[in-house]
Amino acid sequence: MKFSRIAVAFTLLCALALPCAAQGVKFKVLHNFGGTGDGATPYGPLIIDSKGNLYGTTLNGGTCSGDSYGCGTVFELSLRSNIWDEKVLYEFTGGNAGSSPWGGLVLGTSGALYGTLNGNSNATGGVFELTRSAGKWTDTILYTPGTALADGPGIVLDKLGNIYGEIGTGKYSLGAIGELSPGSSGWTYTDLYDFCATYCPDGWHPVAPPIWDNSGNLWGTTFYGGITQSPCALPNGCGVVYEMTPNGDGIWTYNVIHQFASSSTDGQGSYGGLVMDSTGNFYGTTLLGGAYNEGTVFKFSNVGDTWQETILYDFPNCLQGCVAEGTLAMDTAGNLYGTAGGGRNSCAGYACGVIFKLAPQTNGTWKYSVLYNFSETSGGVEPFWGVILDSKGNLYGVTSNFGKYNAGTAFELTP
């Protein structure tokens, strides 16, 4: 695969027993992946439609020739008579039909689902579209990146149905921000920005799709590139925050807003995307760095036409969560919700993961609390991909390991 998640081993000295869920919080497993004919290993955040149905991808599972793990699936979770029912909408079959979906899906205005494929040595990566007719879903590969195996993970749509994200190999074979536009003769690819060659100071390798701001600009993060020297501890650079601005003539300008590891207490390596509040501030997380080198939650605000970073939280203790992963979710009160590693240290030698909340306080500080601690016996482990919110404030997400069949779970958390 083009990208494999960095494995972070935790050696925790304290054996303190932590409660599974915070007081008053209800946790529920909606589905255990890995049963007969089912997908396995959820590998992207969930999305929710206007009716409250959930959609996601699994990297493995399903049936496909030539791959003992399966080529992956797209699934739907629907609430019927107070029971969540999982349905596999599509099983990828490998070869030119694609393999190994990863990252989140996007729901188009016509009801089509769009996503990205990691692929493998025997199967196509790229961007796909699933359309439904007479109750059957059909897969169309919209774009394949040529010599590279993968696009994504994940993409974003504009109001006209154009697709944006890490699409294409780029001039230096380190990926590109690309656009796919629909037309009468199919989809047209446009390379908007090429991530540069060795140790790119402008960043490279986003692990989540960009998001739109209120002015039609794209904002995102990269995991690598940027600063490569101390205090950066990652071998290929500690990543950046970037903005893509359309010039009005089909050309986009790429701007570096911030290079992580800019100080000894700055975050390093953002393993998730950004979320924007109603006033245009951006929030995200880093895997490492910060005051304790266990990761951070950060905010970017525009102050006098200059973007200023504020560290909202430094993870100080892995028993309470650390090395944050996935994109944050924000509720209407401005509270932030996310997922991180750490927590229980009983998961076969690595920590199980937590769901956390950051609540803004009247004095300008933020209050951190752990809402749920995962374990092998209660809901799966490794909640890599963050959480999403429904209109009632319930949180939904997936784990990529353990559960009933050791293939991950989908869960609901009611704060």
C-alpha positions in Angstrom: 0.0 0.0 0.0 1.1 3.6 -0.6 0.7 4.5 3.1 0.6 2.5 6.2 -0.3 4.0 9.6 2.7 4.6 11.8 2.7 2.1 14.6 3.1 3.7 17.9 4.1 1.4 20.8 3.2 2.4 24.3 5.1 1.3 27.3 3.1 2.5 30.3 4.4 2.0 33.8 1.2 2.6 35.6 -1.4 -0.1 35.8 -4.2 2.2 37.1 -7.6 0.7 36.2 -9.7 3.3 34.4 -13.5 3.3 34.1 -14.7 2.3 30.6 -17.1 5.3 30.2 -17.4 8.6 32.0 -20.3 8.9 34.4 -23.5 9.5 32.5 -22.0 8.6 29.1 -23.6 5.7 27.3 -21.6 3.6 24.9 -23.1 1.1 22.5 -21.6 -1.2 19.8 -23.7 -0.9 16.7 -21.9 -3.6 14.7 -19.1 -6.1 15.0 -17.3 -6.4 11.6 -15.8 -9.6 10.3 -18.7 -12.0 10.2 -19.4 -14.2 7.2 -19.6 -12.1 4.0 -19.0 -8.9 6.0 -16.3 -6.3 5.7 -13.4 -6.2 8.1 -11.1 -3.5 9.4 -13.0 -0.2 9.1 -10.5 2.3 7.6 -12.1 5.7 7.5 -14.5 7.9 9.4 -18.2 7.5 9.2 -20.6 9.9 7.4 -24.2 10.5 8.2 -27.1 11.3 5.8 -30.2 13.4 6.4 -32.2 10.4 7.7 -29.5 9.4 10.2 -28.1 6.5 8.2 -24.3 5.9 8.6 -21.9 5.0 5.8 -18.3 3.9 5.8 -15.6 1.7 4.3 -13.6 -1.4 5.3 -10.1 -2.0 4.1 -10.6 -5.8 4.1 -13.4 -8.3 4.0 -15.9 -9.2 1.3 -15.1 -11.7 -1.4 -12.4 -11.2 -4.0 -10.2 -13.6 -5.9 -6.4 -13.4 -5.3 -6.6 -11.7 -1.9 -7.2 -13.9 1.2 -8.1 -10.8 3.2 -10.8 -9.6 0.8 -10.8 -6.4 -1.3 -12.9 -4.3 1.1 -16.4 -3.0 1.2 -18.7 0.0 1.5 -21.4 -0.5 4.2 -24.5 1.2 5.5 -25.8 1.2 9.1 -29.5 2.0 9.6 -31.6 2.2 12.7 -34.7 0.0 12.4 -37.0 -0.7 15.4 -34.3 0.5 17.8 -31.8 -2.0 16.3 -28.9 -1.0 14.1 -28.8 -3.1 10.9 -25.6 -3.3 8.9 -25.8 -3.9 5.1 -22.8 -4.3 2.7 -23.6 -2.0 -0.2 -20.7 -3.0 -2.4 -17.8 -5.5 -2.3 -14.8 -4.5 -4.3 -13.4 -7.3 -6.6 -9.8 -6.3 -7.3 -8.0 -5.8 -10.6 -9.4 -3.0 -12.6 -12.5 -2.8 -10.4 -10.4 -1.5 -7.5 -9.5 -2.7 -4.0 -9.0 -1.5 -0.4 -11.2 1.6 0.1 -9.8 3.9 2.7 -10.7 7.3 4.1 -14.2 8.7 4.5 -17.0 8.6 1.9 -18.8 11.7 0.5 -22.5 11.7 -0.3 -23.3 13.5 -3.6 -26.5 15.5 -4.2 -27.9 12.7 -6.4 -27.3 10.1 -3.7 -24.1 8.7 -5.1 -21.3 7.8 -2.8 -17.7 8.8 -3.6 -14.4 7.7 -2.1 -10.8 6.6 -2.6 -9.0 3.3 -3.1 -5.7 2.3 -1.6 -5.3 -0.6 -4.1 -2.5 -3.1 -4.0 0.0 -4.7 -6.3 -2.8 -6.6 -8.1 -5.6 -4.1 -8.0 -6.4 -0.5 -8.9 -6.3 2.4 -6.5 -8.0 5.7 -7.3 -11.3 7.5 -7.0 -14.6 5.7 -7.2 -18.3 6.4 -7.5 -21.1 4.2 -6.3 -24.5 4.8 -7.8 -27.8 3.0 -6.9 -30.4 1.8 -9.4 -33.2 -0.6 -8.7 -31.7 -1.3 -5.3 -28.3 -2.3 -6.7 -25.1 -0.4 -6.2 -22.7 -0.1 -9.2 -19.0 0.9 -8.9 -17.3 3.2 -11.4 -13.6 4.0 -11.2 -13.4 7.7 -12.1 -9.7 8.1 -12.0 -6.6 5.9 -11.5 -3.3 7.5 -10.5 -1.1 5.6 -13.0 2.0 4.2 -11.4 1.0 5.0 -7.8 -1.4 2.6 -6.1 -3.5 5.0 -4.2 -5.4 8.3 -4.0 -6.7 9.8 -0.8 -7.5 8.9 1.9 -10.8 10.7 1.3 -12.0 13.5 -1.0 -14.2 16.6 -0.8 -16.9 17.9 -3.2 -17.8 21.4 -4.2 -21.3 22.7 -4.9 -21.0 21.8 -8.6 -20.0 18.2 -7.9 -16.3 18.6 -8.6 -14.0 16.4 -6.5 -10.9 17.6 -4.7 -8.2 15.9 -2.6 -4.9 14.1 -2.9 -5.4 12.7 -6.4 -2.7 11.8 -8.9 1.0 11.0 -8.5 2.3 14.6 -9.1 5.4 15.7 -10.9 7.7 14.2 -8.2 5.7 11.0 -7.5 4.9 12.2 -4.0 1.2 13.0 -4.8 -0.7 16.0 -5.8 -3.8 18.0 -4.9 -6.0 17.4 -7.9 -9.5 18.1 -9.2 -11.9 15.8 -11.0 -14.7 17.5 -13.0 -17.7 15.8 -14.5 -18.6 16.3 -18.1 -20.6 14.8 -21.0 -17.6 12.7 -22.0 -16.6 11.6 -18.4 -14.4 13.0 -15.7 -11.5 15.3 -16.4 -8.5 15.4 -14.1 -6.6 18.7 -13.4 -3.4 18.8 -11.4 -3.6 21.8 -9.0 -0.5 21.4 -6.9 2.4 18.9 -6.9 4.0 18.0 -3.6 7.7 18.6 -4.1 10.6 16.2 -4.1 12.8 15.2 -1.1 11.9 16.6 2.3 9.5 19.1 0.8 9.4 22.3 2.9 5.8 22.9 1.7 4.7 19.6 3.2 3.6 16.3 1.6 1.4 13.3 2.4 -2.0 14.5 3.7 -3.8 11.8 5.7 -7.2 13.4 5.5 -9.0 15.5 2.7 -9.1 19.3 2.8 -12.1 21.3 3.9 -13.7 24.4 2.5 -13.6 27.8 4.2 -16.3 30.4 3.8 -14.5 32.0 0.8 -14.1 28.9 -1.3 -10.5 28.1 -0.3 -9.3 24.6 0.6 -7.6 24.0 4.0 -5.7 20.9 5.0 -2.7 19.4 6.8 0.1 17.1 5.8 1.8 14.5 7.9 5.3 14.9 6.4 7.4 17.7 4.9 8.0 21.1 6.4 10.6 21.3 9.1 13.0 18.3 9.1 15.6 19.4 11.7 15.3 19.4 15.5 13.0 19.7 17.3 11.1 17.7 14.7 11.3 14.0 15.6 9.8 12.5 12.4 12.3 11.4 9.8 10.5 12.9 6.8 9.4 16.2 8.4 6.7 17.2 10.8 4.1 18.4 8.4 2.3 21.7 7.7 -1.1 23.4 7.6 -1.8 24.6 4.0 -4.4 26.7 2.2 -5.3 26.4 -1.5 -6.7 29.6 -3.1 -8.4 29.6 -6.6 -7.2 32.5 -8.8 -10.3 32.5 -10.9 -8.5 31.3 -14.1 -8.4 27.6 -13.2 -5.1 28.0 -11.4 -4.8 27.6 -7.7 -2.2 29.0 -5.3 -0.8 26.8 -2.6 0.2 28.6 0.7 1.9 27.2 3.8 0.1 28.6 6.8 2.2 26.9 9.4 5.1 24.4 9.7 4.7 22.1 12.7 7.7 21.7 15.0 8.2 25.5 14.7 9.2 25.5 18.4 10.1 22.9 21.0 6.5 22.8 22.3 4.7 22.9 18.9 2.9 19.8 17.7 4.4 17.4 15.2 2.7 15.3 12.5 -1.0 16.0 12.1 -2.8 12.6 11.6 -6.2 14.1 10.8 -7.9 16.9 9.0 -9.2 20.3 10.1 -12.6 21.4 11.4 -13.8 25.0 11.2 -16.0 26.9 13.6 -18.7 29.5 12.7 -16.2 32.4 12.8 -13.6 30.8 10.5 -11.1 29.4 13.1 -9.6 26.0 12.4 -8.9 23.2 14.8 -6.9 20.0 14.6 -4.6 17.6 16.4 -1.0 16.3 16.2 0.3 12.8 16.8 3.5 13.9 18.6 5.1 17.1 19.9 3.8 19.5 22.5 5.0 20.2 26.0 5.2 16.4 26.8 5.8 15.1 23.3 2.5 13.1 23.4 0.6 15.2 20.9 -1.5 18.4 20.9 -4.9 19.9 20.1 -4.4 23.2 18.2 -6.3 26.2 16.9 -5.6 28.7 14.1 -7.1 32.1 14.2 -6.8 35.0 11.8 -5.4 38.0 13.8 -4.7 41.1 11.8 -4.4 39.2 8.5 -1.9 36.8 10.1 -2.8 33.2 11.1 -1.8 32.6 14.7 -1.6 29.1 16.3 -2.8 28.4 19.9 -2.1 25.1 21.6 -5.4 24.3 23.3 -4.2 21.1 25.0 -1.0 19.2 25.5 -1.5 15.5 26.2 0.4 14.9 29.4 -0.3 11.3 30.3 -1.0 8.4 28.0 -3.3 6.8 30.5 -5.7 9.7 29.8 -5.0 9.6 26.1 -2.2 10.7 23.8 -1.0 10.7 20.1 -4.3 12.0 18.9 -5.6 10.6 15.5 -8.4 11.5 13.2 -10.4 14.7 12.6 -12.1 16.5 15.4 -15.8 17.1 15.6 -17.4 20.3 17.0 -20.9 20.7 18.5 -23.0 23.8 18.5 -21.7 24.9 21.9 -18.1 24.9 20.6 -17.0 21.7 22.4 -14.5 19.5 20.5 -14.5 15.7 20.4 -11.8 13.4 19.2 -10.0 10.1 19.4 -6.5 9.3 20.6 -4.3 6.4 21.5 -3.3 5.7 25.1 -5.9 4.8 27.7 -5.9 1.2 28.9 -2.6 -0.6 28.4 -4.0 -4.1 28.2 -4.4 -4.4 24.4 -1.8 -7.0 23.5 1.1 -4.7 24.3 -0.3 -1.4 23.0 -2.8 1.0 24.4 -6.4 0.7 23.4 -7.5 4.3 22.7 -9.9 6.9 24.1 -12.7 9.3 23.1 -12.0 12.7 24.6 -13.8 16.1 24.9 -12.4 19.6 25.1 -14.8 22.2 26.5 -14.1 25.9 26.2 -14.2 27.7 29.6 -15.2 31.3 30.3 -11.6 32.2 31.3 -10.3 31.2 27.9 -8.9 27.8 28.9 -10.2 24.4 27.7 -11.2 21.6 30.0 -10.2 18.1 28.9 -12.1 14.9 29.9 -12.0 11.3 28.8 -15.5 10.1 27.7 -14.6 6.5 27.0 -11.7 4.1 27.3 -11.7 1.3 24.8 -10.6 -2.3 25.7 -10.5 -5.7 24.0 -13.7 -6.7 25.7 -15.8 -3.5 25.4 -16.2 -2.0 22.0 -13.0 -2.8 20.0 -9.7 -0.9 20.0 -7.8 1.6 17.8 -10.3 4.3 17.1 -8.0 5.8 14.4 -10.5 7.9 12.5 -12.2 10.4 14.9 -15.9 10.7 15.6 -18.8 12.5 13.9 -21.9 14.1 15.5 -25.6 13.7 14.7 -28.2 16.5 15.2 -28.9 15.2 18.8 -25.3 15.3 19.8 -24.6 11.6 19.7 -21.1 10.6 18.6 -20.4 7.8 16.1 -17.1 6.2 15.0 -15.3 3.0 14.2 -12.5 0.9 15.7 -10.1 -1.0 13.5 -9.3 -4.0 15.7 -10.9 -6.4 18.3 -14.6 -6.6 18.7 -16.5 -9.9 18.4 -14.6 -11.1 15.3 -11.3 -9.2 15.9 -12.1 -7.1 12.8 -13.3 -3.8 14.4 -16.6 -2.3 15.4 -18.9 0.7 14.8 -20.0 2.5 17.9 -22.3 5.1 19.3 -21.5 7.3 22.3 -24.2 9.4 24.0 -22.6 12.1 26.2 
